[in-house]
Amino acid sequence: MNRIAVTGLGVVSPHGDCPDGLFDALLQGRSAIAPVFPELARPAAAASVDFDASRWFTKLQLAGVDRVSQLAVAAAGLAMQAAGAAEAAAPERRGVYMGCGMGGAAALEAAYRGGSRVPPLTIPAFMPNAPAAHIAMRHQARGPVLTYSVACASSSVAIAEAAKALRSGEVDLAIAGGAESLIVPGVVLAWQAMQTLAGFAPGEAASCCRPFAADRSGFALGEGAACLVLEPMDKARARGATIHAELAGWGLSCDASHLTKPDAEGQRRAIAAALALAGLAPGDVGYCNAHGTATRVGDPIEREALAAVWGEHLDGLRVSSTKSMHGHLLGGAGALEAVITVLALRRRELPPNAFCREVDPACRLNLVTQGDADAPRLEAAISNSFAFGGTNSVLLFRRG
C-alpha cells in the first residue's frame, strides 16, 4: 500500500504566508481577529489577510480573478516552491484537489450591488472551481482538477481525495488544500442571522472566539488559503524531498440526520475510520486540532465524539482549536488546520486553545494552555473538520 508524504506546505493566512511564522504566532496566542464593517447594525469581527496580489498577478491577469482565487494561487505556489516539486511529475500525472465552500464572494457581492453595471467576468470569478482551475493553469496540472464544496469540511475532504488518488496510482503528485474569502458585508449579515458569530464588547474582538469555554458565543470568520503538496512516499524519498509528515489515514462520514446540528456518532465514525486506515490505536495519537467552532451546540458534541473513541484514555489526548486565533475559514479551514497539525508534529509543539478562561463542564478535555506547548513524544495527530450538511472529515498525520 502506497504511503503518502507531505512534501510542501503553503499558506496565505491572517498570520502571514510563512508556515513557521504562522505557527509561532499561534504558539504566542496572537489573535488576528479584529472588527470589520462598522457600518453594520451589529458589531462584527473577522480575521483578514494582508495580501499583495501584485506579487502573483499582473494587472491584466487580475481581470476576472476573485480574491479567493488569488489567495489559492499564492498558497499553491508557495507549497510547490517549498516542495521543490516543479519537475517532480509529468503534467498529465499532476492533480489539483481544492476545497471551496462558496466561491468568489467579492465578485458576487459586487454584482448584487452593481445594478445594471455587472462586470462581464462575474461568472468565472465567483464559480467555486475557479481557484482549482487557476492553480492548474499556473502549474500545468493536466490530470484531475477537482473542487469539493462540502461547507466547513471542503478542504479536508479535498486532501483525503487527493490521498486516495495518489494511493490508487491515478496521479504522482497532488496539490491539495482549500481557499475561502467571504469577508464581505452580505456574507457577514447572513452568518449573523444564523446567530453563530461571536458577540463581543468594544475592544474585545481579538478574544471573541473561545472554543470549549463556558462563556463561548460563536466563531469569527477568517479568510485565506492553504495547500499541501502530496506525493507517494517512495518517490518523494527517491528525489530527496523533505518529508514534513505522512498522511497516514483519513475518515469520511455523514450524520444523515440534520442539516446544521452535528451528531457525535457520525463524528465518531469518521475518527475511527481514520485510525483504522492508519493502523493506529487511539492511544497512539497525542494531539487533536479540533473543529472547535465555539458554538454552544457544536463543542460539546465534538467532545462526546472524542470521548467515544478514547474512552477512559481521553485525558491522554491534547486538544486545541486554533480558530480562536485565525478565525473560521469555512471551506479553507480544514487545509489551514491540516498545515498547523503537520507543523505541530514536525516541531513537537502544540498551539494553545486560546482565550478559554473557564472550560464548560460539558466540554471537559485536556486542552492545551498557553505556555504548555512542548510535546516531545508526539508521533501522530488528527485534524477534525465537521460541516453543515452532516459531512465529517478527519485527517491523521504521522511523523515522517
KEZA-997915 format. One record per residue: residue in one letter; x, y, z of N, C-alpha, C, CB in turn. Coordinates in steps of 0.05 Angstrom, whole numbers, plus 5000, padded with zeros to 4 digits. Atoms other than C-alpha are relative to their C-alpha. Glycine has a CB too. Example, Ala and Ser with C-alpha at 12.3 -4.5 7.8 and 13.67 -1.06 7.14 Angstrom:
2
A501849765000524649105156501850245000498050015025;S498449764999527349795143498550225014500950094971;
***
This chain:
400
M501749765000500050005000501850255000498150005024;N498449765002502950674979499650185024499350154974;R500149814979504651135036500150284988502449965020;I500249735011503251885026501650195016497050084999;A498249814987508452405041499050294995502949984989;V500549715003507253145054502750134995498650125026;T497449905007512953485018500150314997500949884974;G500149705002510554215013497750115015499950084971;L502149864985506654695056499950294990500649995031;G500349725008503955365032497550125013499850024969;V502349874987499555855069499950304992500249975031;V500549715001496556545058497950045021499150104971;S501750014977493556655126499850275014501049795020;P500149754985491357205173502550065017497649995019;H497449964986498157095207502450004981500449785021;G497949985019502157155143500349764982502650045014;D499750215020504856705088502549825005500250124973;C497850184992510556355125498949795019502450155013;P501150204982508355685156501150015028500449734988;D498949994973513155725214499450265014503149964998;G500849754988511556455225497149995010500250234980;L502850044991504156275228500049845026498449854978;F500150174977505655725278501250145025501749744994;D498849854978510056175321497950195012502550164991;A502149824991504356685324497949865017498750144976;L501950154985499556145347501049925027499149754984;L498850084974504355895400499950235020502849914996;Q500049774982504556605427497250095007501550234986;G502749934994496956635429499150264987499650025029;R500749755014496557215379497649964982502450094984;S502450015016489657325351500250204977497550065017;A500149825023488757615281497150104996500949854975;I502849925002481357745294499750295008498149825017;A500449724994479258475291497350094989502350174986;P502649915009472958885280500050064970499250265015;V500449945028470258955209497350134996500249744982;F502549895008464759345175498550155022498249794988;P501349854978463059865228497350114992501750235008;E502649905009457160075185497749815005500150064970;L502150204995453359435202498650065027501149725000;A501649944976447859475255501249865025497249914996;R498850154977451258945299503049984996498849725002;P497150025003458758925313500849734988501450035028;A499050255013462558415271503050005001499049994970;A497150035000469658145274500849784982501049945029;A499050215018473857735226503050015000498850044972;A497150015003480957525212500650024970501249745012;S499449945028483257835146502949954993499250294993;V497350055011489357705103501150264989500149784979;D498649775013494358265086501449894976502050135020;F499150135024495458065014500650194978497849804991;D499149845022499258384957499849844974502950115004;A500550165024496358104893502150044978497350064989;S498049945021501758434850502449815001500950295002;R497850204998506757914876499449764982500449925029;W500850255014502857374839498650054973498249845018;F501549945024498957724783500850274989497049995006;T499849745013499958264732497250135001501049984970;K502649865000494458794728498149884980500450304995;L501750125021491958474664498949735009501649974974;Q500850274991491757774696497850025021502349855011;L501949994978487458024753497150044991500850235018;A502749975011481458154708498549745003500050104971;G501750234997476057674729501149795020499649874974;V498950194980480257344785499250105028503149974997;D500949924973476657394852502349965021497549845008;R498050024979480657464916500449715009499150175024;V499750284991479256734935502049854982497349865001;S498150135019482956504872502850115002499050044971;Q497449884996488556994884501449875024499850315004;L498850124977489756714953500849714995498050015024;A499550285006489356004927502549964983497749874986;V497750015017494456124872502650055016499850214977;A497749934984499256434922500749765019499550255017;A499550234982498555854972501149764985497549925015;A499050225016499555334918502850054990498149944977;G497349945010505555694890502149985022500150284989;L498150034977508855734959500449715007498950165024;A499750284994507455004971501749854980497349865002;M498450135021510354784905502950095001498950064972;Q497349904997516455224915501449875024500050315003;A498850134976517554944985500649714995498250035024;A499650295006516954234958502149954979497449884991;G498150045022521754354901498949814979502749905010;A501550205015516553984860499450084971497549935014;A500749915027516554364794500349784979501750244993;E499450225020519453754757499449735012502850024991;A500350264986517053214805498149814986499050055028;A501850175014511652944759499350124973497449955016;A500949905027509452994686497450155003499849774980;P502649854997503753494675497649825001499850194977;E502350185001498952924659499749845025500149824976;R500150154975500652604726499850185024502549835002;R500449814978499353224768497050055004501550274995;G502849944994492653334802499750235019498649765011;V500749794982489453914838497449945013499950284985;Y502450074984484453784894499650225020500449715014;M500449774983481654404926497250005012500450254983;G502549954987476154564975499350294999500049905029;C501049735000471955194969497150005006500750154973;G502850024992465455305004498150164984499750075028;M501949825013462355894969501150154975499150205020;G499049875024466956144914500650295004498149964978;G499149725000468256864896497950195012500650094972;A502049844987464157244947500250304993500249975030;A499649725007467157914929498850064973503050085001;A501249965027465157834856497050005001501149794981;L502950024998458157624875498850245014499349745015;E501049774986457258194924500150244982501850055025;A499849775018459658694872497849994979502750014986;A502150035020454658414822497350075011500049714989;Y502649944988448858454870499750305005499849865027;R500249724993450559174888500450184976502150075021;G499349845023452359394818497850094982501949854983;G502249925017445459474789500349894971499650304999;S499750085028445959464713502949984992498650194982;R497250015007453559524715501449765013501450265010;V498950254991455358794727502549944984498049775000;P497650065016462558624707499649754983502449965019;P500550235019462558144647501349745009500950074973;L498650244991467357654682499049915028503050045000;T501050084973463057574745499649705003497350145005;I500550294998461156854730502649855004498549894975;P497550144995468256584721501550095025501950034977;A498749914976470457004780498849865025499850305003;F501150114976465556714830499449705000497450155006;M500550285000464855994808502049865019500349884971;P498350124979467455544864502449854990498349825016;N497750145010472155154819502150184988499149804980;A498049825011475855774797502749985014499050295001;P497450024987481355714850501649764989499749975030;A498650245010483055004827500950034971498249755003;A499349965028482855204754502450184997497650114985;H497749825001487655784765502649865009499550255016;I497650154991492455334803500949814978499449845026;A499250185022492254824747501450144977497549864989;M498749855022493955344695502850095008498450254992;R497449914991499755614737502049775000499850125028;H498150224995502754924749499749774979499749885027;Q500450195022500654574684499249735010502649984984;A501150254990496754044722497949914980498950045029;R501950095020493353654667498749745007501549974973;G501550234989490853074709497450105011501649855021;P502549914988484653114752500350275014499049795020;V500149744986483053824774497150035011500750254980;L502750044987477253774824499650195023499749715009;T500849834978473554214872497949875017499050284989;Y501950124981469953984934498750225016501449805019;S501549794986464554434963498249865021498350174981;V501250154978462654105029500050165025501449725004;A500149814977461754715074502749995014497749925019;C497649984984466754705131502049774998499350045029;A498250235005469654025111501350004973498549755005;S499350015029471154225039503049934996499550274988;S497250045006478754265041501149755014501650245008;S499250254988479553685089499349764982498849965028;V500850205019475553255041501850004976497050054992;A498349985024479753514983502749865005500550294993;I497550124994486153295018499749695002501150105027;A500550294998483252605033499749884971497549945017;E500450105027481052524960502650004984497950174986;A497450005013487952724936501749765009501550265007;A498550234990491052194980499049744987499849985031;K501150245013486351674951501049974971496950015000;A499150015028488351864880503049924999499650284987;L497250084999495751804899500349715006501550175020;R499750284991494751144933499149814978498349955025;S501050175022490950854873501850024975497250074993;G498349975023496351094825498950174978500749734989;E501249825021491851584788501850244994497350095010;V498249775004496852154798502649945016498750275010;D497450034987504152214820500550245019502249984980;L499649764983503552904853497350145002502150194988;A502549864996497653274883500550265015498049825015;I500349754985496653994903497249995012500450264981;A502650044986491253934956499750215022499949725011;G500449814979488154445001497350144996502250215000;G502549855002482954995002500450295003498049905020;A499949714998481355725000497250115005501250134974;E502649874996475856185023500650305006498549875024;S499849714995474856945023497250115000501950144979;L502949934997467957125049499650255017498549775011;I500449774982469257755089498950234984502650075014;V501549795014464158185053497450045016499449934970;P502349944982458158525086497649804997498950274994;G502350185004452858065055500449745014499549964971;V499550264987456157425080500050035030502649894990;V500049964971457357715149497150035010501650265007;L502849974992450057915153498549735001498550204982;A501350265001447857215133500849835024500849864974;W499250164976452056895188498950125026503149995001;Q501349884977449557395238497149925003500250314999;A502950084999442457205220499749725011498850014972;M500150274989444156485239500750005030501949824985;Q499249974972446656735307502349815007497649945018;T497750184995453156335300502650165005500349814978;L497649834996458056925302500350105028500050234980;A499549914973461257125367499350295005502949945008;G500349724991459057745403502450095016497450035016;F497749904984464058205437499450295008502649984983;A500249724990464558845477502250164985500450015030;P497949835012468559445450502749935011499350305004;G497250054992475959295450500649715005500750155024;E499650284993474958545459499749814975498149915021;A500450165024474358305386502049784998500050174976;A497850195004481057945387499549745015502650125009;S500550234984478757465441497149905000500850055029;C502950065000471557375420499449714994498650174979;C500450295006472356655395501449835021501149934971;R498950144977473256205455499049715000499250145027;P500950285001472555465437500149865027501749844980;F500250174977470354995493499750165026502449825002;A500249844976469755585542497150025009501150284995;A502749974988463855665589498550244989500150015030;D501349755010462556365561500350034970501350245014;R499749985029463456205487497350094988500949734988;S502449915013458556525439500049974970499550295007;G499950045029460656315369502850054989498050174987;F497449975014466256395318500250274986500449774980;A499449775017469356955278500849894973502150195012;L499150085026470156885203502950064996498350144978;G497349955009477056825174500249964970502049815015;E499550045029479856835103502849904996499450254983;G497350095006485856525070500049754983501549955026;A499750255016488555925033502349855011500450074970;A497850174992492955335049500149764981499749905029;C499650235018495854785005502249825010500650104971;L497950204995499754155016500749874974499049785021;V499150175023503953804963500249725011502750114988;L500050284992502753054969501349834978497249905007;E498750185019506952514936500249725013502850104993;P499450264989507951764943502750015016500249794978;M497649984983513051664999502549914986499549835025;D497650105013517851244957501150194979499449734987;K499149815020518051754901501150255012497750064980;A499149764987518852334948502949955012498150085023;R497450064989524751994982502149974978499949755017;A498150045022527851804916501050264988498749834978;R499149755011528152524894501250185022497750154986;G498849854978530852754962498350225011502550114991;A501849794990524753154981499950005031497149964989;T500549984972523653405052497349885007500250295010;I502550134992518352975086499150145026500449695004;H501049864976514353415134498449825018498350244992;A501650194985509752855155498949804980497650145015;E501450195016506052255129497050035005500849715006;L502950014997498552295115499349715001498650154975;A500250294995497251615145497149905000501249935026;G502850104999489651595150498150234996499549875026;W502249805003483151955135497449855004500250144972;G502650124996475951825152497850204992499649915029;L502349835009469552095120497449865008500150044969;S502650114993462452005144497950224997500049895029;C502249805000455652345142498149935022498550004972;D502050044979450952435200497349914989499750265016;A502650075012444952395154497750045020500049714989;S502149964980440752685210498950295001501149935027;H500949734998440453445208501950184983499950105030;L498449845018442853995161502150175015498350184984;T498149824985446154435215500849905027498750275002;K499350104973446254045281501849764997497549935016;P498150235002452353585287499149775017502850095008;D500850244987451852875311502649855009498349824982;A497650124990457052535356500649734988499849975031;E499550275012456151845326501250034972497449844999;G498849975026457552095256502950095002498550214984;Q497249924995463852445281501749775009500150245019;R498550234989465951825319500849824977498449855021;R499450195022465551405256502350114982497549954983;A497849895016470051885217502749985014499450304993;I497550024985475251895272501049715001499650105029;A499350284999475051135279501049904973497649835008;A499150085027475851055203502850094995498150114979;A497349905004482051495202502049835016500250295008;L498250164983485151095259500449724987498949975028;A499950275012483450435225501750004975497249894994;L498449995025486450645158503050035006499050234982;A497249964992492850865193501149765016500350255016;G499150224984493050225234501050085028502349864986;L499249904973493550615299497749975020500850294997;A501950004978490050565366499750295010500949825023;P500349734990487251195399502350105016497450025016;G497749914983492951205449502550074985500649785018;D497649935017497951275391499950294991500149814976;V500349725009495151965375500150195024497250034984;G499649834977497452515421498850284998502850045004;Y501149735003494153145393497750004980502250204990;C502249955018487653355361499750304996497449885012;N500749725007486854015324497049984995501650114975;A502950035000479454055339498650184980498950045027;H501749825017473954325294499350245017497549854990;G500349794980472154735356499150284990502550035014;T500949745011467855295328499050195022497749954980;A500949834978465955575397497050055000501550265000;T502949984998458555475385499049845024498749904973;R501150134976454155265443499449714994497550155009;V500850285006451754635407502449834991497950004978;G497950165013457954415368502249905018501250164979;D497750084984463454405420499549755018500950235017;P500550244984460153905469499749754984497650045017;I500450245017458453435412502749904991498250064976;E497350095008465653425388501449865024501750234990;R498850134977467853265459498849735004499550185026;E501350264998462752705461501149794981497050034997;A498950185020465452415397502949915007500150144972;L497350074991472652435422500049815023501750255007;A500250184977470652115487499049724992498050125021;A501050265009467051555450502349834988497850044979;V497850145012473551375415502249955020501250164976;W497850024981478651505470499249875027501350275005;G501050124976474351275528501550105025500349704998;E498749934975478051265595502850124995500249765018;H497449895007484351485559499950284988501549824981;L500449745013481452155536502050215011497150105005;D498149804988485952545584502749994987500249975030;G497450025013491952295545500150144973500749724996;L500149865025489652675483500050305005497549924983;R499949714998491753405480498350124977502950114998;V501949895019486653845444500150305000497149915008;S500349715002486254555418498650074974502750155002;S501249895024482154955368501450264993496950035003;T498549765007486455465332498250214986502349944982;K501849805010480255805304499750245018497249874996;S500149784981480656225367501850234991500849915027;M498149795008486356605333499950074970502749915007;H500049935029485756545257497250004989501649794985;G502750005010478156515253499349754985499650244982;H501150245014473856015216500150054970497149935009;L499749975029475955955143498049854984502849924992;L502250155013469855525127501249804980498150204985;G499050195020471755185061503049975001499250084973;G497150024998479155325074501049915027501250274994;A499250064972479055135148501649745002497649995018;G498750264998480954405140502950004990498549794986;A497349995011487054565098501950165018500050134972;L498249844982489855115143500549845026498750275006;E499650154976488754685204501649744996497349935012;A498350235007491954085169503050095000499349884973;V497249895000498254515158500950045029500150264984;I499349954972498154715231500549745015497750165015;T499650264988497453985252502649874991497749814993;V497450105010503353785208502350145014500250044969;L497949844986507554345239500249925029499450304997;A499950094972505554115309501649745002497249975011;L498550255000508153425292502950044995498849814979;R497249965007514453655259501650145022500250174975;R498649854979516254145315499649895028499150294999;R500750114974513253735371499350225020502349825011;E501149784983509854355398497050024993501550274994;L502949995003502454475408498950285003498649815019;P501249734997498555125395497949995022498950094973;P501949994978494155345453497150024991500750225019;N502849945003486655345459499550275013498249775013;A499849734989486756095467497450115011501150194979;F502149834989482256545509497849845015498650154977;C501850164985478855975546500750025030500049694991;R499349954972478956225618498749795018499150275008;E501450204984473855725645498849804980497950125019;V501050215018472255065610497149935007501849755000;D502850104996464954875601500249715010498450024973;P499950274991463954245642499249794979498249965024;A500850185021460553935581502149974979497450114987;C497950005020466954055542502749915013500350274986;R497650074985471953755591501949844982499449855026;L497950135016478253585551502750095012499750084970;N497349924992485753615562500950224980502049754999;L499549785018486154295529502850115003498050225004;V497349884999492954585511499850295009501349994971;T500049734989494255215551502450154992499849995031;Q497849825007498755805537502549935016499250305005;G497550064986505955635553500449705005500250145025;D499750284996504754885554500249864973497649895016;A499950095028506954745483501549754995501150224983;D498250225006512254205489498649734999502249995020;A501150275003510253515464502249824989497550004981;P497650135010516953145460499549724989502049985022;R500550285009513752455447497849984979499349825024;L502250005020508552665396500849854975499250294994;E499450165024508352165339497750014980500449715008;A502349995019501352245309498050205010498849714997;A502049794993495852765307497749994980501350285001;I502349995018488952865278499050294998497749825010;S501349745004485353465249497149944992501550164977;N502950055004477753475253498750234984498649975027;S501649815014473053825204497249894997501350074972;F502850095000465553765213498250224988499149935029;A501349805017460854105165496950015003500749954971;F502949985006453754365156499449804977499150294992;G500650225019450353815116500649735012501550044974;G499550254986452953295164502549854992497849824997;T497550145009459553125129502250045021500950114973;N497849994981465252955176502549904986499449825025;S497450085012472552915154502250025020500650184975;V497850014981478452715196502649924985499449815023;L497450075012485752725173501949925023501250244984;L498150104980491052335211502850014988499349715009;F497249975009498352525204501949865020500750314997;R498050144984504452145229502750134993500049694996;R497449895006511552395235501349844978501849995025;G498950135024515252245170502749885006500350204978;
***
